[in-house]
């Protein structure tokens, strides 16, 4: 069995006819509402461009700091940017996440350099040294990545599990 597209069929006209055949009062329009605790920044918002720059290189699920609060990027589409609030609310957690984000950036930088066949050994050594430096700084200040207090905050980020694998 094969479905062939009928070029003569006007879909909008066919839908109108089908709706007209429905019994009266069977459908009532209701405005679509989104049930989310996310902060939605729509394109008409005066700060939309600012947030757009912040999330430019982020993937869905990554943490972003905006207005001194941490959010998880949920969506970026034509409706707007959806930022879900996190449970990061202390200065210690803030410092921990700042240090974690440095580790994540250094790890991602090293990974992309390793994948580049044109990378030199010196470049790789420098990237590894930077990762070791930021990792050691984190451990001195907060303890090992996999300690409960650290892991709980780090796992909120998309790449948290990758970094915890160090």
Residue pairs with C-beta under 8 A, 6 or more apart in sequence:
19 27
34 40
36 74
36 82
36 84
37 84
37 85
38 74
38 75
38 82
38 83
38 84
38 85
39 71
39 82
39 83
39 84
39 85
40 79
40 80
40 81
40 82
40 83
41 47
41 48
41 51
41 80
41 81
41 83
42 48
42 79
42 80
43 78
43 80
45 80
48 80
48 81
51 66
51 81
51 83
52 76
52 81
54 64
54 66
55 64
55 73
55 76
55 81
58 64
58 73
59 73
59 158
60 73
60 74
60 75
60 76
60 158
61 72
61 73
61 157
61 158
62 72
62 73
62 157
62 158
62 159
63 70
63 71
63 72
63 73
63 86
63 97
63 101
63 156
63 157
63 158
64 70
64 71
64 72
64 73
64 83
65 71
65 97
66 83
69 85
69 86
69 88
70 85
70 86
70 88
70 94
70 97
70 156
71 83
71 84
71 85
71 86
72 83
72 84
72 86
72 156
72 157
73 81
73 82
73 83
73 84
74 82
74 83
74 84
75 81
75 82
76 82
86 156
87 156
88 94
88 97
88 153
88 156
93 153
95 141
95 142
96 142
96 149
96 150
96 153
97 153
97 154
99 134
99 137
99 138
99 141
99 142
100 138
100 145
100 150
100 153
100 154
100 157
100 160
100 163
102 134
102 137
102 138
103 131
103 134
103 135
103 138
103 145
103 163
103 166
104 157
104 159
104 162
104 163
106 127
106 130
106 131
106 134
106 135
107 131
107 159
107 162
107 163
107 166
108 159
109 127
109 130
109 131
110 124
110 127
110 128
110 130
110 131
113 119
113 123
113 124
113 127
114 124
135 145
135 166
138 145
139 145
142 149
142 150
143 149
143 150
144 150
145 151
145 154
145 163
145 164
145 166
146 164
151 164
154 160
154 163
154 164
155 161
155 164
157 163
